[in-house]
Amino acid sequence: MLFFRIASLSKIFPTLMLYKLWEDGKIASLDDPLEKYVDNFTIKNPLGRSRDSELKHITDGLIFLDSLPRRLRATSLLWKGRTQTAINLLQDDVLVADPGTKCHYSNLAFSLLAHVMAERIVGVEYHRWVLDNILDRLGMEDTGFDVSPGVYSQMAVGVYANGKPAPLYDLGWYRPSGQMYSTAADLAKLAMMLLGAYHRKLLEPDSLKIMLTPLYRCEKDYFANRTGTPWEVNELMGYEVLRKDGDLDGYSATFSLVPRLKLGFIVLMAGSRPQKQDIVIKAYNQIIPAIEKAFREATKVLNAPPKADPYVGFFTYSNITFYEIRAGSDGVLIMQQFGPQIEELIPEKYRTIKLNYLVDRVFRVVFETEYPCVLRVGTASVSLEAQDGQLFNFYNFNKRGVSPGFDAPGLNTYNVVRIARRPSFSS
């Protein structure tokens, strides 16, 4: 097993701390201004929407601290100062953008956020809080901040582009932005937690959803289309890919997620990342089609209702679209769409779907075979993707013990009613 410095992947952990403290009620809102936790904090915001004061507070919330400069004035990443000194240095600095209006990369933002939360809100050192509340909780025993002799003996040797070994710098006050080391296995645990696929939980599903949602769109000169907390977000093959890349003397790292597929891909390297190709995109170009193919070809296990008879029969929506529901040999309901309009728009092989029983009188639409997302016939188009996975809610059974109809709320289709027999159509 080898340890690698993960550089800016360290920024994931102040973000996790922010959301955890918010969940625990120690931070009232993600929109809390920084000055709520730092007395008399001000910084120049010349690009702000309000011009009534030379000094403006950061009022757009803790999640928008990335409008701060990349680093503190007259400091390097090795600066060993204190948080109050950093705050004092900012008093005469300026925001590089009005908060929430422009994508900007800032090591200062994550370090300041981490130290303020640790010192002013929970009252412990940042690295200690992360160890106790994130790393231990997720079983990430091979991740940390301080390179002990034991860790050093298993640390991959970082190398510069010229082949010379890189020293293991201590980043001092900027540690939250880039100090940490880890392994691919430990970061895989983190990825699974973020995707809601790990047996150890850190954040509630709603918090994870917010954390994995892009905040705003970036201008063309930025290296990502959108950003989040703390992600850079681009689209690949119709999927949002969330990334955090890290580069620090002799080491390169990438942590990436495709939430819709519950897929993660992590790369840790001793050395500089290749300049001529993006390893992550190259990998996803192979992995995503393979996963899609596996999903398409996987045998779907469908549930039959307790009794099929209440649902079997013919139905219509406004005498425009017609449906026949019958039970297959396994008891699972099969629905066939028919009628002049359907036959004109949808090829026969896409007119038959199955209904997977979920709970009392509720079914989910399932297409068992591969299908085009959108069918185009002349100037008309039909979205099969919009139908796949929709819920059908059948009405309470009548005196004869059958359902008189159903709704499909997700398709904005209501009052699909039962009819006595299969209708005939004039040509």
N, C-alpha and C positions, 0 to 999 in steps of 0.2 A: 504494500500500500504506500502511495506517495501523497504527500501534502503539497498543495500549490497555493500561492498567494492568489486571492480572487479579486484584488483591486476594487474597482467600482461596484462589483457585485455586493460589496459591503453595504452599499446604500439601500439595499432591500431591507436591512434590519432596522434602521431608524423608521422606515415606513411602517413595518410591522409593529414597532413599538407605538407609533402614533395611533394606529387603528386599534390596538389592544387597549391602550389607555382610554380611548374614546368609548370602546365597548364597556369598559369597567367603570365609566362615569367619572374618571379623573380628568378627562378633557371633555368639556361640555359639548363642543361642536368642532368639526373639522374646519369650520369657518371662523373659529376663534382667532382674533388678531394676536400677533406675537406679543404686543405690549400688554396683553392680559397677564402674561407670565413674566414679563421683564419690565420693571418699573421705569417710566419716563423714557421708553425707547422711541426714538424717532430716526428717520433717514430721509434724505432728499428724494423726492419722486417727481422730477421735472416733466415726465411724460404722463403724469396722472391726469385723470379726467377733470379733477378739480384743481383750479389754479389759485384758490384763495389763501394758500399758505405755502411758504417756501418749503417747510418741513411737513411731510405727510406720514401718517401712520400706515403700516401695512395692514389694510383693513380687509383684504380679500381672503384671509385665512391662512392657517399653517401649511395647507397643502400647496400654496402658491409662493412659498419662500424662494423658489428657483429664480425669481426676478432679482435676487441679490447678485452681486458680482461673483465671478468665478472663484476668486480667493480674496481674503482680506488684503487691503492695501499694504504693500511693503512686507508681505510674508510669503514664504514658500510652503510646500506641503509638509516640511519638516518642522514647522513652527511649534514651539513648546509653550505657548502662552496659555492664559486662562480665559474662561468664558467671559468674565466681566471685562477683561482687556479687549476681547474681540468686540463686545458690544460698544465699548468706548470708541474703538477705531471706526465703527460703522456710523457714528454720530455725524461725521462730516463727509460720508461717502454718498453715493447716489445709486438708486435702483437702475438697472440697465433696461428695464421695461416696466410699464404699468402692470402690476400683478394680474395674471390671468389673461394677458393679451398677446404674449409672444413666447415661443419656446426658447429656452435658454438653459445651458448646462452650468450647474454651479456646485462645486465641492463645498463651498462655504455654506450653502443652504442646508445640506444634509448634516454637516457637522454642527452647525448652530442649533438646528432642530433637535438633534440627539442630545447635546449637552444641556439645552434649556429644559427638555423633558426630564432628563435624569436629575439635574441639580435643583430645579425649581418646582417640579411636580411630584416626583417619587422620592427624591432625597437620597439617591444612591448613585455610585459611579455608573456611567453608561454601560461599560463592558460587563459589569457585574449584573446589571438588570438583564441584559441580553442573554448572558449565560444561564441565569436562573429561570427566566420566563420564556425563552425561545429555544435555546440550544438543548438544555436539559429536557424540556417538555417534548421536543420532537425527537429526542434520542440522537442528536447530532454531536456525538462525543468526539468526533475528529475535526471539529471546527472551533476556531477561537481567535484571539487577538495576539497573545504573547507567545513568541517562538521559544519554547523551553528547549533544553538540550535534547530531550527525547523527541520533540517535534523536529528539531533541526536535523537530527540524524536521519529522518525520513522525508525531509523536504527536497522536492525536485529542485535541481540547481537552475536558477534563472539565468538566461544568457541574453546578451545584447545582440544586435544584428551582426556585429563584427566577430561574434563568437566568444567574447570575453564574458566571464561570469559576473552577474549583477549582485551587489550587496543587498542584504535584507534591512532596509531602512525602517526605522520606527517613525510613523507619521505624526506623533505627538497629538496636538489638539485636533488635527484632521483625521484621526483614526477612524471615526465613524464613516468617513467617505471612502476609505480604501485600505485599511490595515489588515483585514482578516485573511486567514488561511482556511482551506477546507479540502475536502475530497469530492470526487464525482458522486460517490455513494451517499454522502451526507447531503449534498445539494439535491440529489434525487428525492430524498425525504422531504425537503423543503418544497420541491416542485409538486410532489403528490399532495402535500397539505394544501397548497394554494389551489390545486385543481379539485379539491374535495374528494380525493381518492386515497387518503391515508388514515390509518386507524387511530392516529394521535391527532387531536384537534387543537388548533390555536385560536382561530377566529370563527365566528358564526358565518353561515352561508351568505347572509345578506352583506356582511362586511367584506367577505371575499369578492362578491360580485362587484361591489363598489371599487375595491382596490384593483380589480382587473379590467375596469372600464376606462377607456381613454378619456382624458379631460378636455383637451382642445386640439384643434388642427394647427399644424405648423406651416410656416412660409416655405417656399421652395428652396431657400438657401440653407435650411436646416437638414440634418442628416436623417430625420424620420418624418413620416407624414403626420403623425400625431404623438402626443406624449400623455403619460399617466403618472401614477405614483408607485414606483419610480421609473416607469417603463418608457422605452421608445417603441412605437407601434407602427408597423407597416402591414400591408395586405399581401398575401401570397396565395394564389389559386382560390381566391374567394374567402380565405380565412384570415382573421386578425392574428398576427404573430407579435407577441409581446417579448421584448428583449431588454436585457441589461448587459452591456459589454463593459469589460474592464481591462485596462492596460496600465501596468506599472513596471518600472525597471526590471526587464528580464522575464516578465510573465504576461500572459494574455488569458482572458476568460470570457465566456459567454454563457448566460443563463437565459433560456428562451422557453416560451409556452405557447401552445395553440389551444386556448381554452375550449373551443367547440369540440375538439377531438380528444380532450383530456390528454394531450400529448406534450411532453417536455423534451428538450434536447440541451445538453450541457457539454461544454467544451472547456477543458482546462489545459493550458499549454505552458511549457517552459520555453520562452522565446517570443518573438514578435509574431503577430497573426499574419497569415499570407495576404499580400496586397492585391494579387491578381484575381483572387476568387474569394467569395464568401462561403466558408465551410458550412455555416448553418443553412443558408439557402440551398446550397448544393445537396445537403443531406435531406432537407425537407422536400426537395424536388423528387427524391426517390421514396421517402417514407410516406408522405401524404397520399400519393396515388395507390401505394400498396395497402395502406390502411383502408382507403375508400373501397378498394376492390374486395378486401377481406370482409368489410361490412356488407357489401352488396351480396357476396356469395355465402355469407353465414346463414345457417338454417335458423329461421325465426321460430321461436317457441310461442305459440299463441294460445290463449285461454278461451275455452268455450263457456257460454253462459250456463247456469244451472239447468235451465230448460230453454230450448230453442223456439218452441211453438209460439210464445208471445211476440216474437219479433219477425217470424217468417211471413212473407206476403208481398204485396205490391204497394208502392208509395209514390207520391208525386209532389213536386214543388211547383205550385201555381200552374199546373197543367203544362209546364214547359219542360221540366226534367223529370224522368221517371226512373224508379229503382225497383229491382226485384231482390228480395233477401231470402236466402235459403240456407240450410245447414249442410255443411260438408260431412263426409264420413266420420270425421273426428269431432263433430259437434260444433266446430268453429263456424261462425256466420260468414257467408259469402254474399257480397253485394254486387249486382251487375247494373250499370247505368245504361239506359236506353232511351229511345225517342229520337225524332227527326233532328233536333238541334245537336244532341250528343253525337249521333252518328255522323253528322256533318263535320264536327270539330275534333272528335277524339277517335283515333284508330282503335279497332276492336280489342287489341291486346292490352290497352290501357283502361278499358271500361270496367274491368272486374277487379274489385279490391276485397280485402278481408277485414273483418271487424274483431278486434282483440278485446275481450271482456275484461274490464277493470274493476268496477264496483257496481252496486245496484243500478241497473239500467243504463250504465255509461260504458261506451266502447271507444276504442281508438282505431282510426283508419290506418291500415297497413298495406303498402304496395309490396308485393312479394318479389317482384323482379325489378331489374334496373329500368329507369325511365328518364326521359328528358325533363329537365327542370321546367321548361316552358315549351308548350306545343304551339306552333304557329301555322295557321291555315289561312292563306290569303292575308287580309288585313287584321284578322282576329287572332287572339292568343289566349291560351288556357294554361294556368300555372298548376302543374301537377305537384310541384314541390309544396305549394301552399296547402294542398289537400292532404298530403302525407302527414300522418301524425295528429290530425285534427280529432276532436272529440265529438261523438254523437251522443246526445242525451235523450233517451227515449222517454215518452210520457208514461205516467202511471197506467197500469193495466185497467181495462174497462170490465164490465160485468161478464163479458165473454172470456176474460182472462188474456186478452191480447193488448198490445200497446197501440194506441190510435195514431201514433206518429212520433216524430223526433225533431230536435233542433241541432244545428251545427253552429254554435256561437262564434267559433273562431273564423268561420267563413261568412259570418253575418247572414246565415240562412236559418229562417225560422218557419214553423208551421209546415213541415214536410208531413203530409197526412196520408193515412192508409186509404187505399181504394179497394174495391171489392174484387176486381179481376184485372188481368193484363189488358190494357187498352189496345185497340187497333187504330192504325193510322192510314189515312188515304194518301196515295202517292201523288 
